[in-house]
Amino acid sequence: MNPKDTSTGTLSYEQAGVNYDLIDPLKVAAQRAAAATGANLAAHGFTEVPASRGESAYVVDVGPFYLASIVECLGTKTLVADDMQKLTGKSYYDSIAQDTIAMAVNDLITVGATPLVVQAYWSAGGSDWFGDAQRSQALVAGWKRACDTCGVAWGGGETPALAGIVEAGRIDLAASCTGLVNPKERLSVGDKLAAGDAIVLLASSGIHANGLSLARKLVERLPQGYLTKLPDGTTYGEALLAPTVLYSPVTEALYKAGITPHYCANITGHGWRKLLRHPATLTYRIDKVPPVTPVLRFMQEHAKQDDREAYSTLNMGAGFALFVRAQDAQRTVEVAQAAGVAALVAGRVEAGPKQLLIEPLGIRFGDDDLQLR
């Protein structure tokens, strides 16, 4: 572990090594190049759903139903698990496996898809990574358990040993997921999103898998590092490794209850700014915010971030947003809670300029605060 940093100023996500102003232009350029390839589907008798371009999952019309797909990387949460294993002797890769699948599944369901198949990509810095039986078996067991929770088949995967690309003793985890939007009426790409819709927020379990670069940088400021105790008695490292919530049981239960969201947003990178993801010119007014999980409050306080900085980067207690008809809002909360996920009717969609107003905190994010298309 690095020597402790005695700095006391604000610690931003950019200072931790992540600058979305540099990353997002590449995403936009890639999307524009990719859009031209959609015409290739015609040779197979299929067409893309143009509105899915720029959304969290890509959707193809294959006739009787839509096919949705996504690939996602876990990021640097494995580094926290590795450091905690050295400190405690415990492998956390069972929960790390769930995090990886959640990154893909929680994106896929935003378009109304039922997850069907997951594929694994486990790229290690050397074949010796797989020789740690406790760690590798925990990864396998956690991966299967998460698949069972989501009702998906684990189709297979790739386990390369990439010495010289991946650092020795480390592993890079990713997952792809394919699903069906069936019936087609379940498609949720925002074409029905409108003023008057309610905004329901589903609770997070902690940091999930976003903001870990900031979380790891913050360790340098803590006297006991990852073993620093939070007010609730858990250590900072344990709290960071709480597995990401799998939200597909909620979206499947909503369909069975007759509720089809008009739009969904997985609150990962860019924090609450993800509520502005849809290109429509609408105002999203939040009048209630969910409780902030202890680890995120701890991070905000020790990084000395104001609310605007924190909510622009972290999920701050809300991991997923559902935009539903106002008359479905309370029932949506009840369905989510019955599935084991706390939920809150947090606000509403209004006519007006494209902006997110988090009124209890006095925060405004405008159209220029999120450029993903």
C-alpha positions in Angstrom: 0.0 0.0 0.0 1.3 3.5 -0.8 2.5 5.8 2.0 -0.3 7.9 3.3 -1.0 11.2 1.6 -1.4 14.0 4.1 -3.2 16.2 1.5 -6.5 17.7 2.8 -7.9 19.4 -0.2 -10.7 18.3 -2.5 -10.0 15.1 -4.3 -11.8 14.9 -7.7 -12.4 12.0 -10.0 -10.1 13.7 -12.5 -7.3 13.8 -9.9 -7.8 10.1 -9.4 -6.9 9.5 -13.0 -10.3 9.5 -14.8 -11.1 12.5 -17.1 -14.4 12.0 -19.0 -13.6 15.1 -21.0 -10.9 13.0 -22.7 -12.8 9.7 -22.8 -16.2 10.9 -24.0 -15.1 12.4 -27.4 -13.7 8.9 -28.3 -17.1 7.4 -27.4 -18.9 9.9 -29.6 -16.5 9.3 -32.5 -16.9 5.5 -32.2 -20.7 5.8 -32.1 -20.7 7.9 -35.3 -18.5 5.4 -37.1 -20.5 2.4 -35.8 -23.8 4.0 -36.9 -22.8 3.5 -40.5 -22.4 -0.2 -40.0 -26.0 -0.7 -39.1 -26.8 -1.0 -42.9 -24.9 -4.3 -42.9 -27.8 -5.9 -41.1 -30.0 -5.6 -44.3 -28.0 -8.4 -45.9 -29.3 -10.7 -43.2 -32.9 -9.5 -43.4 -32.7 -7.5 -40.2 -32.7 -3.8 -39.2 -31.4 -2.0 -36.2 -33.5 0.1 -33.8 -32.0 3.5 -34.5 -33.1 4.9 -31.2 -30.9 2.4 -29.4 -27.8 4.0 -30.7 -26.2 5.8 -27.8 -28.2 3.9 -25.3 -26.9 1.4 -22.8 -27.6 -1.6 -25.1 -27.9 -2.1 -28.9 -31.1 -3.4 -30.3 -31.8 -5.3 -33.5 -35.2 -6.0 -35.0 -35.2 -9.7 -36.0 -38.9 -10.0 -36.8 -41.0 -11.5 -34.0 -38.9 -9.9 -31.3 -36.0 -7.6 -30.7 -32.5 -8.8 -29.9 -30.4 -6.7 -27.4 -26.7 -7.0 -26.6 -24.1 -5.3 -24.5 -20.5 -5.8 -23.4 -19.1 -4.3 -20.2 -15.8 -4.2 -18.3 -15.7 -4.3 -14.5 -12.9 -1.7 -14.2 -10.6 -1.4 -11.2 -12.7 -3.0 -8.4 -10.5 -6.1 -8.7 -7.6 -4.0 -7.3 -9.5 -3.4 -4.1 -10.3 -7.1 -3.8 -6.6 -8.0 -4.3 -5.5 -5.5 -1.6 -8.1 -6.7 0.8 -7.1 -10.3 0.3 -3.5 -9.4 1.3 -4.9 -7.7 4.4 -7.5 -10.2 5.5 -6.7 -13.5 3.8 -10.2 -13.6 2.3 -11.1 -13.8 -1.3 -13.8 -11.4 -2.4 -14.0 -12.7 -6.0 -17.5 -14.2 -5.4 -18.9 -10.6 -5.1 -16.5 -9.3 -7.8 -18.1 -11.8 -10.1 -21.6 -10.4 -9.4 -20.2 -6.9 -10.0 -19.0 -7.9 -13.4 -22.3 -9.5 -14.5 -24.2 -6.5 -13.0 -22.3 -4.1 -15.3 -23.6 -5.9 -18.3 -27.1 -7.1 -17.1 -28.0 -3.7 -15.6 -27.2 -2.0 -18.9 -29.1 -4.6 -21.0 -32.4 -4.2 -19.1 -32.5 -0.5 -19.7 -34.0 -1.2 -23.1 -36.7 -3.5 -21.8 -34.8 -6.7 -22.5 -34.9 -10.0 -20.6 -31.3 -11.2 -20.1 -30.8 -14.6 -21.8 -27.1 -15.4 -22.1 -23.9 -14.2 -20.4 -20.4 -14.7 -21.7 -17.2 -14.3 -19.6 -13.9 -12.6 -20.4 -11.3 -13.2 -17.7 -7.9 -11.9 -18.8 -5.1 -12.5 -16.3 -1.5 -11.2 -16.2 -0.3 -14.8 -16.2 -1.5 -18.4 -15.9 -0.5 -18.5 -12.2 -3.5 -16.2 -11.4 -5.7 -19.2 -12.0 -3.6 -21.4 -9.7 -5.0 -19.7 -6.6 -7.8 -22.2 -6.0 -9.6 -20.2 -3.4 -9.7 -17.1 -5.6 -10.6 -18.8 -8.9 -13.2 -21.0 -7.3 -14.8 -18.0 -5.7 -14.9 -16.3 -9.1 -16.6 -19.3 -10.7 -19.1 -19.8 -7.8 -20.0 -16.1 -7.7 -20.4 -15.9 -11.5 -22.8 -18.9 -11.5 -24.8 -17.5 -8.6 -25.3 -14.2 -10.3 -26.4 -15.9 -13.5 -29.0 -17.9 -11.5 -30.2 -14.7 -9.8 -30.8 -13.1 -13.2 -32.1 -16.3 -14.8 -29.5 -16.4 -17.6 -27.4 -19.1 -19.1 -23.6 -18.8 -18.8 -22.7 -19.7 -22.4 -18.9 -19.8 -22.1 -16.0 -17.3 -22.2 -12.4 -16.6 -22.8 -9.5 -16.9 -20.2 -6.4 -15.5 -21.8 -3.1 -15.1 -19.9 -1.7 -11.8 -21.2 1.6 -11.2 -19.6 3.0 -7.9 -20.6 -0.5 -6.4 -21.2 -2.2 -7.2 -17.9 0.0 -6.7 -14.9 1.3 -9.8 -13.2 -0.9 -11.0 -10.4 -3.9 -9.1 -11.7 -7.0 -9.9 -13.8 -9.2 -7.9 -16.1 -12.9 -9.0 -16.0 -15.6 -8.3 -18.5 -19.0 -9.8 -19.5 -21.2 -9.6 -22.5 -24.9 -10.2 -22.3 -27.6 -11.0 -24.9 -31.3 -10.7 -24.3 -34.7 -10.5 -25.9 -37.3 -7.8 -26.0 -40.4 -9.9 -26.2 -43.1 -8.9 -26.8 -41.9 -5.9 -28.7 -44.1 -3.6 -26.6 -41.5 -3.9 -23.9 -39.0 -1.9 -25.8 -37.8 1.0 -23.7 -35.7 3.5 -25.7 -37.4 6.7 -24.6 -39.8 7.2 -27.5 -42.7 7.3 -24.9 -40.8 9.4 -22.4 -42.8 12.6 -21.8 -43.7 15.4 -19.4 -45.8 14.0 -16.5 -43.8 10.8 -16.1 -42.6 9.9 -12.6 -39.0 9.2 -11.8 -38.5 6.1 -9.5 -35.0 5.5 -8.1 -33.9 2.0 -7.1 -31.5 1.9 -4.2 -27.8 1.0 -4.6 -25.8 -1.3 -2.3 -22.8 1.0 -2.2 -20.3 2.2 -4.7 -21.2 -0.6 -7.1 -18.4 -0.7 -9.8 -18.1 3.0 -10.6 -15.8 5.5 -8.9 -13.3 2.9 -7.8 -10.3 5.0 -9.1 -11.4 7.7 -6.7 -12.0 5.3 -3.9 -8.5 3.8 -4.3 -6.9 7.2 -4.4 -8.7 8.1 -1.2 -6.9 5.3 0.6 -3.8 7.3 0.6 -5.5 9.8 3.0 -6.7 7.2 5.5 -4.5 6.3 8.5 -5.6 2.6 8.4 -6.1 2.5 4.7 -8.7 -0.1 3.6 -9.1 -1.2 7.2 -10.3 2.2 8.3 -13.7 1.8 10.1 -16.8 3.5 8.8 -19.4 4.8 11.3 -21.4 1.6 10.9 -18.5 -0.5 12.0 -17.5 -2.0 8.6 -14.1 -1.4 7.2 -13.7 0.9 4.2 -12.5 -2.0 2.1 -15.4 -4.3 3.0 -17.9 -1.6 2.2 -16.3 -0.9 -1.2 -16.6 -4.6 -2.0 -20.3 -4.9 -1.3 -21.6 -6.5 -4.6 -23.5 -4.4 -7.1 -27.3 -4.9 -7.0 -28.7 -7.0 -9.9 -31.8 -5.1 -11.1 -33.2 -7.6 -13.6 -35.4 -9.3 -11.1 -37.1 -5.9 -10.6 -37.6 -5.2 -14.3 -38.9 -8.7 -14.9 -41.3 -8.4 -12.0 -42.5 -5.0 -13.4 -43.4 -6.7 -16.7 -45.3 -9.4 -14.9 -47.2 -6.6 -13.0 -48.1 -4.9 -16.3 -45.8 -2.0 -15.9 -43.6 -1.0 -18.9 -41.1 1.8 -18.2 -41.0 4.6 -20.7 -37.2 4.9 -20.1 -34.5 3.5 -17.8 -31.1 4.7 -16.8 -28.3 2.6 -15.2 -26.6 5.1 -12.8 -22.9 4.2 -13.3 -20.3 6.4 -14.8 -21.2 10.1 -14.7 -23.3 9.6 -11.6 -26.7 11.2 -11.5 -25.9 13.0 -14.8 -27.0 9.7 -16.4 -30.6 10.9 -15.8 -30.0 13.2 -18.7 -29.0 10.4 -21.0 -32.0 10.5 -23.4 -31.6 13.2 -26.1 -35.2 14.6 -25.5 -35.4 18.2 -24.4 -37.1 17.7 -21.0 -36.6 18.8 -17.4 -36.1 16.2 -14.7 -37.1 17.5 -11.3 -36.0 15.6 -8.2 -37.8 16.5 -5.0 -36.7 13.6 -2.8 -33.3 11.9 -2.7 -32.6 8.5 -1.3 -30.4 7.9 1.8 -26.7 7.9 0.8 -25.0 4.7 1.6 -22.4 5.0 4.4 -19.4 4.3 2.1 -20.4 7.0 -0.3 -21.0 9.5 2.4 -17.6 8.6 3.9 -15.9 9.0 0.5 -17.6 12.4 -0.1 -16.5 13.7 3.3 -12.9 12.5 3.1 -12.5 13.6 -0.5 -14.0 16.9 0.6 -16.3 17.0 -2.4 -19.4 19.2 -2.4 -22.7 17.7 -3.4 -22.5 18.7 -7.0 -19.1 17.0 -7.5 -20.3 13.8 -5.6 -23.5 13.5 -7.5 -21.8 14.1 -10.8 -19.5 11.1 -10.2 -21.1 8.6 -7.8 -24.5 6.9 -7.5 -25.1 8.4 -4.1 -27.6 5.8 -3.1 -29.5 5.4 -6.3 -28.3 2.7 -8.7 -31.0 2.6 -11.3 -33.7 5.0 -12.5 -37.1 4.1 -14.0 -39.3 6.6 -15.8 -42.9 5.4 -15.6 -46.4 6.7 -16.0 -47.4 8.8 -12.9 -50.2 6.4 -12.2 -47.7 3.5 -12.1 -45.2 5.1 -9.8 -46.3 3.8 -6.4 -47.0 0.4 -7.8 -43.4 0.4 -9.2 -42.0 1.1 -5.8 -44.1 -1.8 -4.3 -42.9 -4.2 -7.0 -39.3 -3.3 -6.5 -39.5 -3.7 -2.7 -41.2 -7.1 -3.1 -38.2 -8.1 -5.2 -35.9 -7.0 -2.3 -34.8 -3.6 -3.7 -35.7 -0.4 -1.9 -37.2 2.3 -4.1 -38.5 5.8 -4.0 -40.7 8.1 -6.1 -38.1 10.8 -6.4 -39.5 13.3 -8.9 -41.1 13.9 -12.2 -40.4 14.8 -15.9 -41.6 18.2 -17.0 -41.7 20.2 -20.2 -38.8 22.6 -20.4 -35.1 22.9 -21.1 -32.9 19.8 -20.9 -31.8 19.8 -17.3 -31.7 17.8 -14.1 -32.8 19.7 -10.9 -32.0 18.0 -7.6 -34.0 20.5 -5.6 -33.2 19.2 -2.0 -29.5 19.8 -2.7 -29.8 22.9 -4.9 -28.0 21.1 -7.8 -28.5 21.7 -11.5 -27.0 19.7 -14.3 -27.6 21.0 -17.8 -27.4 19.5 -21.3 -23.7 20.5 -21.5 -22.9 18.4 -18.4 -23.4 15.1 -20.3 -22.2 14.6 -23.8 -22.4 10.9 -24.8 -23.8 11.2 -28.4 
